[in-house]
Amino acid sequence: MAMVKCVECGKEISDQARTCPNCGHPSDREAKMQRVQDTNQQSSRVGRVIVGIIMMILAFVIITSIGK
């Protein structure tokens, strides 16, 4: 287990710590994990929007072809 400096307060903390026990600031490791989760959530939202748009286009095509 290595010791690293907290980017917020400068105290030595374990590299395994999720937050600094002194100031509560998230560790670099925790911040990176949060950014990955945020990116995954954004990708998921974009995928759902694209699927929704495709479904609306298909519904429009089906409705207009039935009306002819």
mmCIF file of the N, C-alpha and C atoms, coordinates in Angstrom:
data_MODEL
# 
_entry.id   MODEL 
# 
loop_
_atom_site.group_PDB 
_atom_site.id 
_atom_site.type_symbol 
_atom_site.label_atom_id 
_atom_site.label_alt_id 
_atom_site.label_comp_id 
_atom_site.label_asym_id 
_atom_site.label_entity_id 
_atom_site.label_seq_id 
_atom_site.pdbx_PDB_ins_code 
_atom_site.Cartn_x 
_atom_site.Cartn_y 
_atom_site.Cartn_z 
_atom_site.occupancy 
_atom_site.B_iso_or_equiv 
_atom_site.pdbx_formal_charge 
_atom_site.auth_seq_id 
_atom_site.auth_comp_id 
_atom_site.auth_asym_id 
_atom_site.auth_atom_id 
_atom_site.pdbx_PDB_model_num 
ATOM 1   N N  . MET A 1 1  ? 0.856   -1.171 0.000   1.00 0.00 ? 1  MET A N  1 
ATOM 2   C CA . MET A 1 1  ? 0.000   0.000  0.000   1.00 0.00 ? 1  MET A CA 1 
ATOM 3   C C  . MET A 1 1  ? 0.901   1.232  0.000   1.00 0.00 ? 1  MET A C  1 
ATOM 4   N N  . ALA A 1 2  ? 0.740   2.067  -1.009  1.00 0.00 ? 2  ALA A N  1 
ATOM 5   C CA . ALA A 1 2  ? 1.560   3.272  -1.149  1.00 0.00 ? 2  ALA A CA 1 
ATOM 6   C C  . ALA A 1 2  ? 0.814   4.469  -0.569  1.00 0.00 ? 2  ALA A C  1 
ATOM 7   N N  . MET A 1 3  ? 1.589   5.451  -0.235  1.00 0.00 ? 3  MET A N  1 
ATOM 8   C CA . MET A 1 3  ? 1.020   6.696  0.279   1.00 0.00 ? 3  MET A CA 1 
ATOM 9   C C  . MET A 1 3  ? 1.132   7.760  -0.815  1.00 0.00 ? 3  MET A C  1 
ATOM 10  N N  . VAL A 1 4  ? 0.071   8.541  -0.969  1.00 0.00 ? 4  VAL A N  1 
ATOM 11  C CA . VAL A 1 4  ? 0.054   9.639  -1.934  1.00 0.00 ? 4  VAL A CA 1 
ATOM 12  C C  . VAL A 1 4  ? -0.435  10.890 -1.222  1.00 0.00 ? 4  VAL A C  1 
ATOM 13  N N  . LYS A 1 5  ? -0.195  12.049 -1.831  1.00 0.00 ? 5  LYS A N  1 
ATOM 14  C CA . LYS A 1 5  ? -0.654  13.300 -1.228  1.00 0.00 ? 5  LYS A CA 1 
ATOM 15  C C  . LYS A 1 5  ? -2.054  13.625 -1.715  1.00 0.00 ? 5  LYS A C  1 
ATOM 16  N N  . CYS A 1 6  ? -2.873  14.089 -0.796  1.00 0.00 ? 6  CYS A N  1 
ATOM 17  C CA . CYS A 1 6  ? -4.213  14.562 -1.145  1.00 0.00 ? 6  CYS A CA 1 
ATOM 18  C C  . CYS A 1 6  ? -4.049  15.838 -1.963  1.00 0.00 ? 6  CYS A C  1 
ATOM 19  N N  . VAL A 1 7  ? -4.753  15.930 -3.090  1.00 0.00 ? 7  VAL A N  1 
ATOM 20  C CA . VAL A 1 7  ? -4.630  17.106 -3.943  1.00 0.00 ? 7  VAL A CA 1 
ATOM 21  C C  . VAL A 1 7  ? -5.274  18.342 -3.314  1.00 0.00 ? 7  VAL A C  1 
ATOM 22  N N  . GLU A 1 8  ? -6.147  18.134 -2.353  1.00 0.00 ? 8  GLU A N  1 
ATOM 23  C CA . GLU A 1 8  ? -6.842  19.257 -1.719  1.00 0.00 ? 8  GLU A CA 1 
ATOM 24  C C  . GLU A 1 8  ? -6.054  19.819 -0.536  1.00 0.00 ? 8  GLU A C  1 
ATOM 25  N N  . CYS A 1 9  ? -5.688  18.959 0.421   1.00 0.00 ? 9  CYS A N  1 
ATOM 26  C CA . CYS A 1 9  ? -5.058  19.456 1.652   1.00 0.00 ? 9  CYS A CA 1 
ATOM 27  C C  . CYS A 1 9  ? -3.568  19.137 1.752   1.00 0.00 ? 9  CYS A C  1 
ATOM 28  N N  . GLY A 1 10 ? -3.065  18.238 0.892   1.00 0.00 ? 10 GLY A N  1 
ATOM 29  C CA . GLY A 1 10 ? -1.641  17.923 0.894   1.00 0.00 ? 10 GLY A CA 1 
ATOM 30  C C  . GLY A 1 10 ? -1.205  16.879 1.903   1.00 0.00 ? 10 GLY A C  1 
ATOM 31  N N  . LYS A 1 11 ? -2.124  16.337 2.698   1.00 0.00 ? 11 LYS A N  1 
ATOM 32  C CA . LYS A 1 11 ? -1.780  15.304 3.681   1.00 0.00 ? 11 LYS A CA 1 
ATOM 33  C C  . LYS A 1 11 ? -1.528  13.978 2.969   1.00 0.00 ? 11 LYS A C  1 
ATOM 34  N N  . GLU A 1 12 ? -0.700  13.136 3.581   1.00 0.00 ? 12 GLU A N  1 
ATOM 35  C CA . GLU A 1 12 ? -0.423  11.805 3.044   1.00 0.00 ? 12 GLU A CA 1 
ATOM 36  C C  . GLU A 1 12 ? -1.621  10.899 3.329   1.00 0.00 ? 12 GLU A C  1 
ATOM 37  N N  . ILE A 1 13 ? -2.094  10.218 2.266   1.00 0.00 ? 13 ILE A N  1 
ATOM 38  C CA . ILE A 1 13 ? -3.199  9.268  2.416   1.00 0.00 ? 13 ILE A CA 1 
ATOM 39  C C  . ILE A 1 13 ? -2.850  7.987  1.659   1.00 0.00 ? 13 ILE A C  1 
ATOM 40  N N  . SER A 1 14 ? -3.526  6.921  1.982   1.00 0.00 ? 14 SER A N  1 
ATOM 41  C CA . SER A 1 14 ? -3.324  5.655  1.292   1.00 0.00 ? 14 SER A CA 1 
ATOM 42  C C  . SER A 1 14 ? -3.812  5.770  -0.144  1.00 0.00 ? 14 SER A C  1 
ATOM 43  N N  . ASP A 1 15 ? -3.121  5.111  -1.059  1.00 0.00 ? 15 ASP A N  1 
ATOM 44  C CA . ASP A 1 15 ? -3.574  5.119  -2.446  1.00 0.00 ? 15 ASP A CA 1 
ATOM 45  C C  . ASP A 1 15 ? -4.850  4.295  -2.625  1.00 0.00 ? 15 ASP A C  1 
ATOM 46  N N  . GLN A 1 16 ? -5.241  3.544  -1.611  1.00 0.00 ? 16 GLN A N  1 
ATOM 47  C CA . GLN A 1 16 ? -6.471  2.757  -1.643  1.00 0.00 ? 16 GLN A CA 1 
ATOM 48  C C  . GLN A 1 16 ? -7.669  3.510  -1.077  1.00 0.00 ? 16 GLN A C  1 
ATOM 49  N N  . ALA A 1 17 ? -7.425  4.668  -0.441  1.00 0.00 ? 17 ALA A N  1 
ATOM 50  C CA . ALA A 1 17 ? -8.502  5.437  0.191   1.00 0.00 ? 17 ALA A CA 1 
ATOM 51  C C  . ALA A 1 17 ? -9.429  6.032  -0.865  1.00 0.00 ? 17 ALA A C  1 
ATOM 52  N N  . ARG A 1 18 ? -10.715 5.991  -0.585  1.00 0.00 ? 18 ARG A N  1 
ATOM 53  C CA . ARG A 1 18 ? -11.694 6.587  -1.496  1.00 0.00 ? 18 ARG A CA 1 
ATOM 54  C C  . ARG A 1 18 ? -11.742 8.095  -1.318  1.00 0.00 ? 18 ARG A C  1 
ATOM 55  N N  . THR A 1 19 ? -11.593 8.532  -0.076  1.00 0.00 ? 19 THR A N  1 
ATOM 56  C CA . THR A 1 19 ? -11.568 9.959  0.223   1.00 0.00 ? 19 THR A CA 1 
ATOM 57  C C  . THR A 1 19 ? -10.469 10.235 1.229   1.00 0.00 ? 19 THR A C  1 
ATOM 58  N N  . CYS A 1 20 ? -10.063 11.484 1.311   1.00 0.00 ? 20 CYS A N  1 
ATOM 59  C CA . CYS A 1 20 ? -9.048  11.875 2.287   1.00 0.00 ? 20 CYS A CA 1 
ATOM 60  C C  . CYS A 1 20 ? -9.684  11.870 3.672   1.00 0.00 ? 20 CYS A C  1 
ATOM 61  N N  . PRO A 1 21 ? -9.082  11.164 4.637   1.00 0.00 ? 21 PRO A N  1 
ATOM 62  C CA . PRO A 1 21 ? -9.663  11.156 5.981   1.00 0.00 ? 21 PRO A CA 1 
ATOM 63  C C  . PRO A 1 21 ? -9.546  12.513 6.675   1.00 0.00 ? 21 PRO A C  1 
ATOM 64  N N  . ASN A 1 22 ? -8.656  13.364 6.182   1.00 0.00 ? 22 ASN A N  1 
ATOM 65  C CA . ASN A 1 22 ? -8.470  14.677 6.800   1.00 0.00 ? 22 ASN A CA 1 
ATOM 66  C C  . ASN A 1 22 ? -9.505  15.693 6.303   1.00 0.00 ? 22 ASN A C  1 
ATOM 67  N N  . CYS A 1 23 ? -9.664  15.806 4.960   1.00 0.00 ? 23 CYS A N  1 
ATOM 68  C CA . CYS A 1 23 ? -10.549 16.849 4.421   1.00 0.00 ? 23 CYS A CA 1 
ATOM 69  C C  . CYS A 1 23 ? -11.776 16.298 3.702   1.00 0.00 ? 23 CYS A C  1 
ATOM 70  N N  . GLY A 1 24 ? -11.786 14.982 3.414   1.00 0.00 ? 24 GLY A N  1 
ATOM 71  C CA . GLY A 1 24 ? -12.944 14.370 2.757   1.00 0.00 ? 24 GLY A CA 1 
ATOM 72  C C  . GLY A 1 24 ? -12.943 14.478 1.245   1.00 0.00 ? 24 GLY A C  1 
ATOM 73  N N  . HIS A 1 25 ? -11.904 15.069 0.674   1.00 0.00 ? 25 HIS A N  1 
ATOM 74  C CA . HIS A 1 25 ? -11.825 15.216 -0.786  1.00 0.00 ? 25 HIS A CA 1 
ATOM 75  C C  . HIS A 1 25 ? -11.681 13.836 -1.432  1.00 0.00 ? 25 HIS A C  1 
ATOM 76  N N  . PRO A 1 26 ? -12.414 13.574 -2.542  1.00 0.00 ? 26 PRO A N  1 
ATOM 77  C CA . PRO A 1 26 ? -12.276 12.274 -3.219  1.00 0.00 ? 26 PRO A CA 1 
ATOM 78  C C  . PRO A 1 26 ? -10.841 12.070 -3.710  1.00 0.00 ? 26 PRO A C  1 
ATOM 79  N N  . SER A 1 27 ? -10.369 10.834 -3.621  1.00 0.00 ? 27 SER A N  1 
ATOM 80  C CA . SER A 1 27 ? -9.028  10.524 -4.102  1.00 0.00 ? 27 SER A CA 1 
ATOM 81  C C  . SER A 1 27 ? -8.999  10.576 -5.618  1.00 0.00 ? 27 SER A C  1 
ATOM 82  N N  . ASP A 1 28 ? -7.810  10.627 -6.200  1.00 0.00 ? 28 ASP A N  1 
ATOM 83  C CA . ASP A 1 28 ? -7.679  10.617 -7.659  1.00 0.00 ? 28 ASP A CA 1 
ATOM 84  C C  . ASP A 1 28 ? -8.330  9.375  -8.236  1.00 0.00 ? 28 ASP A C  1 
ATOM 85  N N  . ARG A 1 29 ? -8.140  8.243  -7.576  1.00 0.00 ? 29 ARG A N  1 
ATOM 86  C CA . ARG A 1 29 ? -8.711  6.973  -8.037  1.00 0.00 ? 29 ARG A CA 1 
ATOM 87  C C  . ARG A 1 29 ? -10.236 7.059  -8.067  1.00 0.00 ? 29 ARG A C  1 
ATOM 88  N N  . GLU A 1 30 ? -10.811 7.594  -7.015  1.00 0.00 ? 30 GLU A N  1 
ATOM 89  C CA . GLU A 1 30 ? -12.269 7.721  -6.927  1.00 0.00 ? 30 GLU A CA 1 
ATOM 90  C C  . GLU A 1 30 ? -12.789 8.707  -7.982  1.00 0.00 ? 30 GLU A C  1 
ATOM 91  N N  . ALA A 1 31 ? -12.069 9.804  -8.176  1.00 0.00 ? 31 ALA A N  1 
ATOM 92  C CA . ALA A 1 31 ? -12.488 10.791 -9.167  1.00 0.00 ? 31 ALA A CA 1 
ATOM 93  C C  . ALA A 1 31 ? -12.451 10.198 -10.569 1.00 0.00 ? 31 ALA A C  1 
ATOM 94  N N  . LYS A 1 32 ? -11.437 9.404  -10.876 1.00 0.00 ? 32 LYS A N  1 
ATOM 95  C CA . LYS A 1 32 ? -11.345 8.756  -12.186 1.00 0.00 ? 32 LYS A CA 1 
ATOM 96  C C  . LYS A 1 32 ? -12.498 7.783  -12.383 1.00 0.00 ? 32 LYS A C  1 
ATOM 97  N N  . MET A 1 33 ? -12.817 7.000  -11.348 1.00 0.00 ? 33 MET A N  1 
ATOM 98  C CA . MET A 1 33 ? -13.926 6.048  -11.442 1.00 0.00 ? 33 MET A CA 1 
ATOM 99  C C  . MET A 1 33 ? -15.242 6.786  -11.686 1.00 0.00 ? 33 MET A C  1 
ATOM 100 N N  . GLN A 1 34 ? -15.429 7.928  -11.030 1.00 0.00 ? 34 GLN A N  1 
ATOM 101 C CA . GLN A 1 34 ? -16.651 8.715  -11.207 1.00 0.00 ? 34 GLN A CA 1 
ATOM 102 C C  . GLN A 1 34 ? -16.748 9.242  -12.630 1.00 0.00 ? 34 GLN A C  1 
ATOM 103 N N  . ARG A 1 35 ? -15.623 9.701  -13.203 1.00 0.00 ? 35 ARG A N  1 
ATOM 104 C CA . ARG A 1 35 ? -15.640 10.190 -14.581 1.00 0.00 ? 35 ARG A CA 1 
ATOM 105 C C  . ARG A 1 35 ? -15.993 9.069  -15.552 1.00 0.00 ? 35 ARG A C  1 
ATOM 106 N N  . VAL A 1 36 ? -15.502 7.864  -15.308 1.00 0.00 ? 36 VAL A N  1 
ATOM 107 C CA . VAL A 1 36 ? -15.822 6.728  -16.168 1.00 0.00 ? 36 VAL A CA 1 
ATOM 108 C C  . VAL A 1 36 ? -17.315 6.417  -16.077 1.00 0.00 ? 36 VAL A C  1 
ATOM 109 N N  . GLN A 1 37 ? -17.859 6.433  -14.869 1.00 0.00 ? 37 GLN A N  1 
ATOM 110 C CA . GLN A 1 37 ? -19.291 6.168  -14.702 1.00 0.00 ? 37 GLN A CA 1 
ATOM 111 C C  . GLN A 1 37 ? -20.126 7.235  -15.402 1.00 0.00 ? 37 GLN A C  1 
ATOM 112 N N  . ASP A 1 38 ? -19.720 8.504  -15.273 1.00 0.00 ? 38 ASP A N  1 
ATOM 113 C CA . ASP A 1 38 ? -20.452 9.588  -15.930 1.00 0.00 ? 38 ASP A CA 1 
ATOM 114 C C  . ASP A 1 38 ? -20.431 9.422  -17.443 1.00 0.00 ? 38 ASP A C  1 
ATOM 115 N N  . THR A 1 39 ? -19.276 9.045  -17.985 1.00 0.00 ? 39 THR A N  1 
ATOM 116 C CA . THR A 1 39 ? -19.143 8.840  -19.426 1.00 0.00 ? 39 THR A CA 1 
ATOM 117 C C  . THR A 1 39 ? -20.044 7.694  -19.876 1.00 0.00 ? 39 THR A C  1 
ATOM 118 N N  . ASN A 1 40 ? -20.080 6.616  -19.109 1.00 0.00 ? 40 ASN A N  1 
ATOM 119 C CA . ASN A 1 40 ? -20.930 5.475  -19.451 1.00 0.00 ? 40 ASN A CA 1 
ATOM 120 C C  . ASN A 1 40 ? -22.400 5.856  -19.431 1.00 0.00 ? 40 ASN A C  1 
ATOM 121 N N  . GLN A 1 41 ? -22.803 6.665  -18.455 1.00 0.00 ? 41 GLN A N  1 
ATOM 122 C CA . GLN A 1 41 ? -24.196 7.089  -18.370 1.00 0.00 ? 41 GLN A CA 1 
ATOM 123 C C  . GLN A 1 41 ? -24.561 7.972  -19.562 1.00 0.00 ? 41 GLN A C  1 
ATOM 124 N N  . GLN A 1 42 ? -23.653 8.865  -19.956 1.00 0.00 ? 42 GLN A N  1 
ATOM 125 C CA . GLN A 1 42 ? -23.919 9.731  -21.100 1.00 0.00 ? 42 GLN A CA 1 
ATOM 126 C C  . GLN A 1 42 ? -24.045 8.904  -22.376 1.00 0.00 ? 42 GLN A C  1 
ATOM 127 N N  . SER A 1 43 ? -23.177 7.906  -22.535 1.00 0.00 ? 43 SER A N  1 
ATOM 128 C CA . SER A 1 43 ? -23.242 7.043  -23.713 1.00 0.00 ? 43 SER A CA 1 
ATOM 129 C C  . SER A 1 43 ? -24.567 6.296  -23.750 1.00 0.00 ? 43 SER A C  1 
ATOM 130 N N  . SER A 1 44 ? -25.021 5.849  -22.596 1.00 0.00 ? 44 SER A N  1 
ATOM 131 C CA . SER A 1 44 ? -26.281 5.124  -22.509 1.00 0.00 ? 44 SER A CA 1 
ATOM 132 C C  . SER A 1 44 ? -27.443 6.031  -22.905 1.00 0.00 ? 44 SER A C  1 
ATOM 133 N N  . ARG A 1 45 ? -27.431 7.271  -22.451 1.00 0.00 ? 45 ARG A N  1 
ATOM 134 C CA . ARG A 1 45 ? -28.494 8.221  -22.797 1.00 0.00 ? 45 ARG A CA 1 
ATOM 135 C C  . ARG A 1 45 ? -28.524 8.485  -24.290 1.00 0.00 ? 45 ARG A C  1 
ATOM 136 N N  . VAL A 1 46 ? -27.354 8.679  -24.881 1.00 0.00 ? 46 VAL A N  1 
ATOM 137 C CA . VAL A 1 46 ? -27.271 8.935  -26.317 1.00 0.00 ? 46 VAL A CA 1 
ATOM 138 C C  . VAL A 1 46 ? -27.839 7.749  -27.086 1.00 0.00 ? 46 VAL A C  1 
ATOM 139 N N  . GLY A 1 47 ? -27.499 6.549  -26.664 1.00 0.00 ? 47 GLY A N  1 
ATOM 140 C CA . GLY A 1 47 ? -28.015 5.351  -27.314 1.00 0.00 ? 47 GLY A CA 1 
ATOM 141 C C  . GLY A 1 47 ? -29.524 5.283  -27.247 1.00 0.00 ? 47 GLY A C  1 
ATOM 142 N N  . ARG A 1 48 ? -30.095 5.625  -26.103 1.00 0.00 ? 48 ARG A N  1 
ATOM 143 C CA . ARG A 1 48 ? -31.556 5.595  -25.968 1.00 0.00 ? 48 ARG A CA 1 
ATOM 144 C C  . ARG A 1 48 ? -32.224 6.638  -26.846 1.00 0.00 ? 48 ARG A C  1 
ATOM 145 N N  . VAL A 1 49 ? -31.602 7.807  -26.963 1.00 0.00 ? 49 VAL A N  1 
ATOM 146 C CA . VAL A 1 49 ? -32.162 8.853  -27.816 1.00 0.00 ? 49 VAL A CA 1 
ATOM 147 C C  . VAL A 1 49 ? -32.144 8.411  -29.274 1.00 0.00 ? 49 VAL A C  1 
ATOM 148 N N  . ILE A 1 50 ? -31.039 7.820  -29.694 1.00 0.00 ? 50 ILE A N  1 
ATOM 149 C CA . ILE A 1 50 ? -30.933 7.349  -31.080 1.00 0.00 ? 50 ILE A CA 1 
ATOM 150 C C  . ILE A 1 50 ? -31.976 6.277  -31.362 1.00 0.00 ? 50 ILE A C  1 
ATOM 151 N N  . VAL A 1 51 ? -32.152 5.330  -30.454 1.00 0.00 ? 51 VAL A N  1 
ATOM 152 C CA . VAL A 1 51 ? -33.163 4.285  -30.627 1.00 0.00 ? 51 VAL A CA 1 
ATOM 153 C C  . VAL A 1 51 ? -34.551 4.913  -30.694 1.00 0.00 ? 51 VAL A C  1 
ATOM 154 N N  . GLY A 1 52 ? -34.828 5.903  -29.867 1.00 0.00 ? 52 GLY A N  1 
ATOM 155 C CA . GLY A 1 52 ? -36.125 6.578  -29.880 1.00 0.00 ? 52 GLY A CA 1 
ATOM 156 C C  . GLY A 1 52 ? -36.393 7.275  -31.203 1.00 0.00 ? 52 GLY A C  1 
ATOM 157 N N  . ILE A 1 53 ? -35.376 7.936  -31.743 1.00 0.00 ? 53 ILE A N  1 
ATOM 158 C CA . ILE A 1 53 ? -35.531 8.622  -33.029 1.00 0.00 ? 53 ILE A CA 1 
ATOM 159 C C  . ILE A 1 53 ? -35.789 7.614  -34.139 1.00 0.00 ? 53 ILE A C  1 
ATOM 160 N N  . ILE A 1 54 ? -35.054 6.520  -34.132 1.00 0.00 ? 54 ILE A N  1 
ATOM 161 C CA . ILE A 1 54 ? -35.256 5.487  -35.152 1.00 0.00 ? 54 ILE A CA 1 
ATOM 162 C C  . ILE A 1 54 ? -36.665 4.914  -35.055 1.00 0.00 ? 54 ILE A C  1 
ATOM 163 N N  . MET A 1 55 ? -37.145 4.684  -33.838 1.00 0.00 ? 55 MET A N  1 
ATOM 164 C CA . MET A 1 55 ? -38.508 4.148  -33.661 1.00 0.00 ? 55 MET A CA 1 
ATOM 165 C C  . MET A 1 55 ? -39.548 5.132  -34.208 1.00 0.00 ? 55 MET A C  1 
ATOM 166 N N  . MET A 1 56 ? -39.368 6.423  -33.977 1.00 0.00 ? 56 MET A N  1 
ATOM 167 C CA . MET A 1 56 ? -40.320 7.414  -34.478 1.00 0.00 ? 56 MET A CA 1 
ATOM 168 C C  . MET A 1 56 ? -40.302 7.457  -36.001 1.00 0.00 ? 56 MET A C  1 
ATOM 169 N N  . ILE A 1 57 ? -39.114 7.377  -36.593 1.00 0.00 ? 57 ILE A N  1 
ATOM 170 C CA . ILE A 1 57 ? -39.019 7.375  -38.052 1.00 0.00 ? 57 ILE A CA 1 
ATOM 171 C C  . ILE A 1 57 ? -39.717 6.150  -38.627 1.00 0.00 ? 57 ILE A C  1 
ATOM 172 N N  . LEU A 1 58 ? -39.474 4.983  -38.034 1.00 0.00 ? 58 LEU A N  1 
ATOM 173 C CA . LEU A 1 58 ? -40.135 3.765  -38.506 1.00 0.00 ? 58 LEU A CA 1 
ATOM 174 C C  . LEU A 1 58 ? -41.649 3.861  -38.361 1.00 0.00 ? 58 LEU A C  1 
ATOM 175 N N  . ALA A 1 59 ? -42.109 4.398  -37.248 1.00 0.00 ? 59 ALA A N  1 
ATOM 176 C CA . ALA A 1 59 ? -43.555 4.553  -37.051 1.00 0.00 ? 59 ALA A CA 1 
ATOM 177 C C  . ALA A 1 59 ? -44.128 5.484  -38.108 1.00 0.00 ? 59 ALA A C  1 
ATOM 178 N N  . PHE A 1 60 ? -43.437 6.567  -38.410 1.00 0.00 ? 60 PHE A N  1 
ATOM 179 C CA . PHE A 1 60 ? -43.897 7.508  -39.435 1.00 0.00 ? 60 PHE A CA 1 
ATOM 180 C C  . PHE A 1 60 ? -43.975 6.831  -40.800 1.00 0.00 ? 60 PHE A C  1 
ATOM 181 N N  . VAL A 1 61 ? -42.933 6.057  -41.141 1.00 0.00 ? 61 VAL A N  1 
ATOM 182 C CA . VAL A 1 61 ? -42.896 5.370  -42.433 1.00 0.00 ? 61 VAL A CA 1 
ATOM 183 C C  . VAL A 1 61 ? -44.043 4.365  -42.522 1.00 0.00 ? 61 VAL A C  1 
ATOM 184 N N  . ILE A 1 62 ? -44.280 3.616  -41.455 1.00 0.00 ? 62 ILE A N  1 
ATOM 185 C CA . ILE A 1 62 ? -45.358 2.621  -41.461 1.00 0.00 ? 62 ILE A CA 1 
ATOM 186 C C  . ILE A 1 62 ? -46.716 3.294  -41.584 1.00 0.00 ? 62 ILE A C  1 
ATOM 187 N N  . ILE A 1 63 ? -46.924 4.366  -40.827 1.00 0.00 ? 63 ILE A N  1 
ATOM 188 C CA . ILE A 1 63 ? -48.219 5.056  -40.865 1.00 0.00 ? 63 ILE A CA 1 
ATOM 189 C C  . ILE A 1 63 ? -48.474 5.670  -42.238 1.00 0.00 ? 63 ILE A C  1 
ATOM 190 N N  . THR A 1 64 ? -47.460 6.297  -42.820 1.00 0.00 ? 64 THR A N  1 
ATOM 191 C CA . THR A 1 64 ? -47.666 6.901  -44.141 1.00 0.00 ? 64 THR A CA 1 
ATOM 192 C C  . THR A 1 64 ? -47.843 5.860  -45.239 1.00 0.00 ? 64 THR A C  1 
ATOM 193 N N  . SER A 1 65 ? -47.221 4.695  -45.103 1.00 0.00 ? 65 SER A N  1 
ATOM 194 C CA . SER A 1 65 ? -47.391 3.667  -46.127 1.00 0.00 ? 65 SER A CA 1 
ATOM 195 C C  . SER A 1 65 ? -48.750 2.986  -46.021 1.00 0.00 ? 65 SER A C  1 
ATOM 196 N N  . ILE A 1 66 ? -49.305 2.915  -44.822 1.00 0.00 ? 66 ILE A N  1 
ATOM 197 C CA . ILE A 1 66 ? -50.645 2.320  -44.649 1.00 0.00 ? 66 ILE A CA 1 
ATOM 198 C C  . ILE A 1 66 ? -51.707 3.247  -45.213 1.00 0.00 ? 66 ILE A C  1 
ATOM 199 N N  . GLY A 1 67 ? -51.513 4.538  -45.089 1.00 0.00 ? 67 GLY A N  1 
ATOM 200 C CA . GLY A 1 67 ? -52.501 5.510  -45.564 1.00 0.00 ? 67 GLY A CA 1 
ATOM 201 C C  . GLY A 1 67 ? -52.605 5.603  -47.076 1.00 0.00 ? 67 GLY A C  1 
ATOM 202 N N  . LYS A 1 68 ? -51.692 5.033  -47.808 1.00 0.00 ? 68 LYS A N  1 
ATOM 203 C CA . LYS A 1 68 ? -51.722 5.140  -49.277 1.00 0.00 ? 68 LYS A CA 1 
ATOM 204 C C  . LYS A 1 68 ? -52.642 4.153  -49.910 1.00 0.00 ? 68 LYS A C  1 
# 
